[in-house]
Amino acid sequence: MGRSSRGLLAVRANRAVRTTGGVASLLSIVVAFVGCGPEPESVRLELLPLTLENIHRHDTGARQVALSPNGEFAAVVATGPDGPGIYLLPTSGAGNDAAVHFWESASSPDWSLDGARIAFIRSGEVWTVAPPGAEEPVQITTDVGDARAPVLSPDGATVAFYSGRSGHQDIWTVRTDGQGSPRQLTSGAMALDDRRFQPAWAPDGRTIAYVSNESDYWHDDVWLVDTDTGSRRQLSRSLMASSSPVWSPSGDRIAVFGTAKNEYWYEDLSYIYVLDPGRGDARILPMEVFASDMIMRHRPFWTGDGQVLLFPYMQRGDYDVWAVPASGGVATRVTHMGGAMPSFHATPDGRHLAFVRSGPSLGSEVYYVPAQGGSPRQISDFAPRWADLTEPIEVSFESFDGLRIQAFLFRPPEVGNGQRCPALVQVHGGGTNSYLKGLNLTEQYLASRGFVVLAINYRGGSGFGRGFQDLGVEDWLNGQALDAGAAADFLRELPFATGRVGIYGGSYGGSMSLAAATRTPNKFDAAVPMRGAYSKTQTLEYTDRLGQIFTVTGHGGTPDERPETYAKSNTVERIQNLAAPVLLMHGALDRRVPIQHFDLAVAELEKHGKEFETKVYPEEGHGFRNPENRIDMYQRLEDFFRLHLGACEAL
């Protein structure tokens, strides 16, 4: 099942086909799909060349998975043979390409409890559709324009969804039979620019749990709203939710990922809270590990008897699914694959699990595993196979204070031919997140172009325990930047490196790139900060809600309250120390890290007569959407490093 470089498709005996008899007909054509084990037995006819154009123009692979209630099928949001949309895959492991059915050009699938239909989003409107071939999809809303996160009620008669048409992210409901107009259920539930959460129906369909900042702009509390009357009440008061809430099967408890309000806003190392909707109390589930919300994309799942909670947990760059008694206790691992896991789902009874996973040499695919155990089985085949990949080497290096920092070393092919090459330090985004053992094509590409690349998990990131993460609290871009400087020292000691070192990263990694180049100016020969924050002191009012919360909790207060803490991360005040040439790149419409950061840095670079280049992308926000702009950005990065670091050379 290999892909060609033109369409990234395999030459297969059977292509995806449309059926006419619904799920029954779909089952009738399922034959000999993939075998057990981490990868299917595939005949790849061609490997995709590792070019910037291929990396950014071919958005191929799985992104989200939602299992049918009986676990027989997975609705997968992916770019596959018929383009981007929702594909229906059997989980049985007994089928071929004919069983991979392109369902709808849509996103955000949610199954009804009887498995008879799904709700989804297309062009900002809510639709529903029955199993393939049974009927045409039905458009439920017509003039919303920004609907998201649809969730079907337990009886399947109503869809709850979010929309910003009220001026806030509020929950609306609409009948699935198309009768009547959408009804606004909440008022002022969440800031307009905060689109993280989805509604959660109680098992009896009379109540929806949701996350709201109605009580305080800075708080993410769990609230309840009556679906008949619209009356609502605040349920939690001590926690900051970092996932959508999930009801237990009996409706007597609610589970949610979160952190305590009196703690740092930890990301990717969350507690599991169990709330009592009657009494209103919330308790942290005692266990020896944490839950990982994947930048608030994951949520917990209950087993059918309400006795166990399933959740993802990330350690040292590897994600796996874990299980813990719902009363607390010893958490145990369900899967042992590692890698990056952007999506995880379980059936209502908790007996079937599926997740999207990528590894160092394999793109994002869907895996299925029964909850009772066994080896996860790959059930999708969307991602291309890439040429010229090099398996990164996991290493550690000693930082300025003796701390050992995990890193991933990508070596160019020239090293095997006895040459030395220039080196790059990659600093990940998120700050409190982590560099994952997924398919990291930017580092792979740069290595293929003759750069030794070291991707580091600097202090303050997740996956190494709470103590390690605490090292970044109220110390942004300080000890972390010194970790990057120590990484440059490590690279200079490698026998296959030339001794010239650059640094790059995006978002918090962009902040880190300029901070490291100014705090340790003798360590770097070139720096490429992208979409970075360089003065939180002067820009806090311009950023979006998540950026504000992240900043204020990370610094222990506002700039007026904690000026000495903000001084640590105020990189523009240290640009006079800069010795390396800099390439700054930013999106003009960025709300997470507004363009004012770029403007302030440029003004200081000009003031001190530093060597620098800039590129602003007028139509881009924080995450670049136009693939041509991403290609341009990384081509500029490569050319800049080539100019200032040179090329590989003979020993």
N, C-alpha and C positions, 0 to 999 in steps of 0.2 A: 504494500500500500504506500508506495513512494510518491513524492510530489515532483512535478516539473518546475523549472524556474519561471515558466510563463504564468501558470495558474496555480502553482503550489499544489497541484492535484496529482494523485496517483493514477497510473494507468491500471485500471482495475477491470475485472471481468464484469462487475456490476457497479453502476453509478447510483447515487441516491435517486429514488423514484417516488412518485406520488401514488398513493394507494386509494382505493375507492370504498373499502369496507371497514374503515375505522381500525381500532386496535386489534380486533380479531383478524382482519386481513393482514395487518402488520405482523402479527405473530405467525401467521401462516407462511410468511416468506423468510422467517428467521432461520438461517442455517450457518453452522460452523463459523462463528465470528472470531473472537480472539481467544487465545489460550490463557491459562493462568500465568501469574508472574507480573513483574513490574512493567514490562513492555510487551506489546503484541508482536507476534511473528509476522514481520512485514517484509515485502520485497521492494526496497527503495531503488528506483531506477535512476535517480539523480539527486545529488545533494545541492542545496541552494548556496550559491556563492555568498560569502560574508562581506557584503557591501552595505554602505549606508543606505543606498536606495532600496535594497531588499529588506533591510532591517525595519525601515520606517514606512515604506509604502505597502508592505504586505502585512497587514494587521491580522495575522492568522493564528488561531488557537482558541482554546476554551477560556471563558472569563467567569461564568457563573453557572451553577448547577442547582436544580430543584427536582427532587425525587417525587414520583407519584406516590400517593398514600400507601399503596400496596408494595412499593419498592420495585415494581417490574420495569418501570421506565424512568429515564432521566430527561428532563427538559433542560437543554444546555444552551446558554447564550454563547455564541462562538462565531468566528468567521470560518466558514467551511466551503465545500464544493459549490454551494449555491449562493455564496456571499454571506454577509453578516445577518444574523437573526437567531431565531430559536430553532434548535434541532431536537428531534426526539430520538433517543437511543434506548435500546433494550439493555437491561443490566444483567441478563442471564448469562452472557458470555457465549451464546450460541447463535451467531448470526453473521452476515457479511455486510457489504456496503449497501445492499438493498434494504437493510433494516435501519440504516441511518436516514431518517426522514427529515427533510427541511420543512419545519412546521409554519413559521411565520417570520416575516421581516419585522422583528420587534425586539423588546427587551423586558426585563423584570417579570419573569413568569411566576405565577402563584397558582397552585393546584387547589381545586375544591376537595373537600374531605372524601367525597365519593369517587374522586378521580375522573369525573365525567367531563370536566372542562378546566381550562386555565384562564386566568385574567392576565393581561399583559398591557404594556404601554407601546403605542405607536404614534409618532409625531405629537407627543404631548397629550394624547387622549387615551382613555381607558377602553379596552376591547376585551371580549371573551371569545373563546373558540372551543369547540368540542374536539374529540380525538380526530386525527387526520382523516379526511374524506367523508366524515359524517355530515358536516355542514360547513358553510362559509363562515368566517369570523364575523362577529357582530360588534359594531361600534356602539359603546354605551354612553360616552360623552362626546359632545361635538364642538364645544367652544371653551374648553378649559385651557388648552394650550401648553400647560406646564405640569400636567399630572405626573405623579411618580409614586413608586412603592405601593402598588395595588395589592390588597389582601382580601380574599373572599371570606365572607361570614361562614360560620359552621354549617348553616343550612344551604349555603350557596346562593342565596337570594339577593345578597347585597355585596357591593365592593366598597371597602374603605380605602381611601388614597389621600396623598398629600398634594396640596396645591398652594401656590403663593399669591393667588388672585385676591386674597383679602389684605395683602400687605404684610402678611406673616406666613410662615409655613404652618398651615392649619389642616386638620383632617376633615375630609368631605366624604359623604356616602352617596351611593347611587344604586338603584335596583338593576340587577342583571338582566331583567326582561325588557329594559329600555324604557319602562314607564316612569314618567316623572323626571324632574330636573335634579341635578346634584344638590345635595343639602349640606350646608356648612355645619359641622358638628362641634368644632372648637373655635375659640377666639383668642388670637394672640398666643398660640401654643409655642411657637418657636420663631427665632429671628429669621428673616426672609432669606438670608444668605447661608443658613445652616440646614443642609439637606441630608443629614446622616441617617435619620431613623425611619422606621416604618411602624404602622399601627399594629396592635396585637389584640385580636378578638378573644374575649373570655369564652370558655367552652360552651356556655349557655347562650352566647350571642347577645347578651344584654349589656355588656360593658366592653369598652376598649381601653387597654392600658397604652400609655404613650409617654414619651420623654418631652418635657417642656421646661422652658426658662421663664414661664409666666410669673413665678414668684420673685425672680431676681435674674437680671440679665446674665450674671456670671454663673448661674447654677443650672445644672441639668438634672432635674428631679423627675421621678416617675409619678404620673397623674393617672386618674381614672375618669372616664366620661360615660354617662348613661346614654346608650344609643337611641333610646326613645325620647327622653326629656332634654338631653343635652347638658344636664347638670354635671358638674365636674368637681373633683376634689383632689388635693395634693396628697399623695401616698407616702413618698419618701422625703426626708429632710436632711439626712446626714451624709448622703452619698452623691457623687458625680457620676451619672450613668455614662458608660462608654459603649453600650450596645442597646439595641431595641429590647424591650422586656418580653418575656416568654412565660405564658401561663402553664402551670402543671395540668395534667390531664383531668384532674378532678376540680380544678379551678380554685383550690384553697391556698395556692402559693404562686408566687411570681419569681422567676430567676432573671437576673440581669448582671452583666459585667459592670464594674465600676471601681472607683477609688473613693476614699474618705475625703470629705471637703476640707478637713484640717490637715491633709497631707498634700504633697506635690501631686500635680495632675499627671500621674504616671501613664505612659502609653505602652501598650503591648505587654504589660505585666499588671493585669487587673485582678481584683478579687471577684469571686462569684458571690453576689448578694442574694439571699432568699427573703422575700417580702411576704408578709401576711396581709392580704387585701382587706380583711376584716378589722384586725387590730391596728394595722398601720405600722407595725414594727418591721425593722430590717436588720438582718444579722449576716455577718460575713461567714461564709461556709469554710470551716477549718480544714485545711489540707496543706500538704508540704510543697505544692507548686502553685503557679498562678495560671490565670487564663490569658490568652493573647487575642486581642480584638482586631488585629491587623488594620491599624489605623481606623478603628471603629467600623469595620466591615463584618466582623463575625458576631455570633450570638450563641448562647447555650441551647441545648436540646434536652428534653426529658425523655426517659423511657416510658413505655405505656403504663407501667404500674406506678410511676411517680417516684420510684426508689433510687434512680440513678440519673446523674446529669452528664451529658457528653459535651466536650468543649475542645477547642484547639489550644495548644501550648507550644511556644517557641523557645528553644534553648540553643544558644551559640549558632544562630543562623538557620536552624532546622525546625520546621513545623511538623507536629504529629497530632493525632486525635487522642484524647485522654478521656477517662471515665472516673467519676467519684461518687460515692454514696450521697444522696440528696440531703442527708443529715450531717455530712462531713465525715472526714476520715482519710484513709490512705487513697490517693489518686494513683491510677495505674494506666499504662499506655495501651491504646487500642491498636495503633498503627506504628510502624517502624521504618517509614520511608524517608523522612526528612524532606528537605527542599522547601520551596516557597509554596504557600497554600492560600491563594486569594479568595477561595470560596469553599464553604463546607455546609452540608445539609444532611438531615436525618428525617426519616419518616415519623409520623405522629406516634407510632408505637416504639420508636427507637431501635427497631430490629434491622434496619437497613441504613447504611451510611454511604455518602458519596462526597468526593471533594475534587477540586481542581488543584493540580500540582505541577510544578516545573522543577527540573533539576539542573545541575551544571551543564549537561549536554543534551537535555530534552526539553522542548517547549511545553506550554500549558496544555495538559490533557485531563480528562475526567477519569477518576478511579472509583471503583465500587468495592465495598467490603461488608459482609454481614456483621452485625454487632457481636455475634457470639464468637467471632474470631476468624483467623485465616489471613492469607496474603491478599492485599488489595489487588484487584484486577483492573487493568486499563481497558476502558470501554469506548474510548473515543480515539480518533486518529486525525486530528485537525492540524496540528503543528507541523511545520516543515522540518526536515533534517538538514542541518547546516554543515557546510564544508569548513575546514580550517579551524575547528574548535580545539582548544587546549584545556585539558582538565586542570582547574586551578589547584594549587597546593596550599593547604591550610597550614599557616605558620603562626608564630607569636614573636613579638619583639619587645625589648625592654624600653619602657618610657622613662621620662626624666626623673621620676620618683621611685623607680624600681618596679612599678606596676607592669604586668605583662598584658599586652594588647593583642587580641586575635586579629588575624589578617588573612587575605586570600591573594596568593601570588600567581599572576598570569605571565607566562614567559613566551616571548616571541619565537618563531621558528629559527631565526638567525642564531639564537643561543645554542641550538643543537649543531650549528655549523661552525662553532668556535668563534663567534663574534660577541662583542659587547654592544649593548644598546642603551639609549637614554631611558630614564625611568619616570614614572608618574605615581603620585599618591592620589587615590580616589577617596573622597570623604562623602559618606552617604547623607541623604536628606533625613528630615524628621527629628534629628537631635536625640530624642528618646527612643527612636526605633532602632533598626539594625540592618546591616548588610546581610542579605539572605543567600542561602545556597541554591538559588534558582538559576534560570538561564539569563545571565547578565551579558547581553550582547554588546553593549558599549565597550566593556572591558575586553571582551573577546575580540572585538574589531580592532581596538587600539593595539592589542598584543599582536594581532595578525599583521599590523602595519609597522611593526618594529619597535614597540615600546614595552618595557618591563612595567607591569602595572601592579600596584599593591593597594587593594581595597581594605580599609581598616575599620574595625568596630571600636571606635574611640570611647572613652569613659562617658558615662551618662546614658548609654544606650541600653536597650532591653536584651533579655536572653542570658544574662550573666548574674542574675540575682539582684535583690533590692539594694544591697550595699554598693555594688558597682554603679547602679543607676543613680543612687544618691550623690555620687561624685559630680554629677552635672547640676544639681540643685543649687540655684543662686550662684552659679559659676559658669555661665554660658560663655563659650568661645575663649576660655582661659586655659584651664588644664587640658581641655579638649584640643585646642590649637597646639599646645605643647606636645600632645600625643602625635599629631601630624608631623611636627618637626622631628620627633624621634623616629618616625617612619622614614623620613628622608635620610636620616643618618644610617638607618638599617639598609636602605637601598644602596647607599654609597659604598657600603662594605661588601656588597655582592660582587663576586669575581666577574660576572657577566654583565655588569652595569658600567656605563661610561663615567659615572660620577655627576652627571648633569640631571637635575630632578625638577619636575613640574608638579603642580597640584591643581585639581579640578573637582567640581561638584555642583549640584543644583539644589536650590531651596536652602535648607539649613546647611547643606554641603557647599553651597555658594558662599554663605556667611562664613563657614569654616575656612574656605580657600583663601579669602582675603584676610581673615583673622590670623591664620597661620603664617601667611606671607608678611604680615606686619609685626607679629609677636616674635617670630623667628626668622628675621630677614636674611640671615646668612645661610639658611637651609634650602632655599628654593631659587631656581633660575628662571622660572616663569610660572604664572598663575592664571587660571581661567575660572573666575567665579560666575556662575549662572543663576539668575533669579534669586540672588542672595539678599539678606537683611544686614545693613551695615551701621544702622543707628536706630535702635528701638526707642531711644529717648525722644527723637524728633518726629517719629512716624506712626506712633501707636494709634492715633485717631483715624488714620486712613485705612487700616487693615480690617479684614473681615472678623466676624465673631470668633471663629476658631483661633485665628492668629492672635487676637487680643487675649483670649483666655490662656493660650499657650504662653504668651509673653508675660502676663501678670503673674501667673502661678510659677513660672520658671524663675522670675526675679524676686518673688516674695512680696509683690505689691506693684504700685504704679511708679513711674519715674519720679514723681514728687515725693513719694513715700520712701523709695529705696534708691536714691541717686548713686550711692557708692556701688550698688550691685549692677545698675545699668552702665556704670562707667566701665565695667569689665567687658561688656559686649559692644561698647560703642567704638567700633573699629575705625570709623572715620577720623577719630582723634589720634589714631596711630599711623595714618597713611604717610606721614612724614618719615616714618622708619623704613618704608618700602624700598627694597633694592632691586626687585625683580620686575620685568615688564609684565603688564596685566592686560588681559582681554576681558572686558565686562560685557555681558549679554543679559537682556531683560525683555519681558513683555510689557508693552505700554498699558495694557488693561489688567494687569495683575492686581488682584484684591488681597490675596494672602500676604504677599510681599510687595507692597505698592511701589510704583515707579519712583517715588520720592527717594527711596534708598539709593537707586541708581544715580539720580541727580545729585544727591549729597556726595556720593563717592567721586563722581566725575569732577565736581567743584573742588574737592580736596586734592585730587590728582593734578588738576590744572594749577591750583594754588602752589603746590610744592614742586612743580615741574617734573613730574614723574612720566616715565615712558608707558603709554597705554593705548589701547584700541577699544572701540565700543561698537555694539550693534544692538539696536532697539527694533523689536518686531511689533509694528503698530497694532495689529489685530489680535495679538496673543495675550492670554491671561497667564495664570501661574503654571498650569499644565498645558504645554503647547499642543494644539489640536491639529494644526496643518502639518502633514508629514513633510512637505517641502521646506517648511521652516525648521523642522527638527534636523533634516538633512543638512541644511545650510549651517545651522548652529554647530553641529559636530564636525562638519568639514572645516569651518573656521577654527574650531578648537584644534583639530589635527594639524592644520597648516601653521597655526601659531606655535604649537609645540615643536614642529619640525624646524621652523625658522630659528627658534631660540634654544633648542636643546640639541639640534643636529640629528644625525642618522646613526645607524649601527656601524660599527667599525671593526676591523680585524684586531684580534688580540696581539 
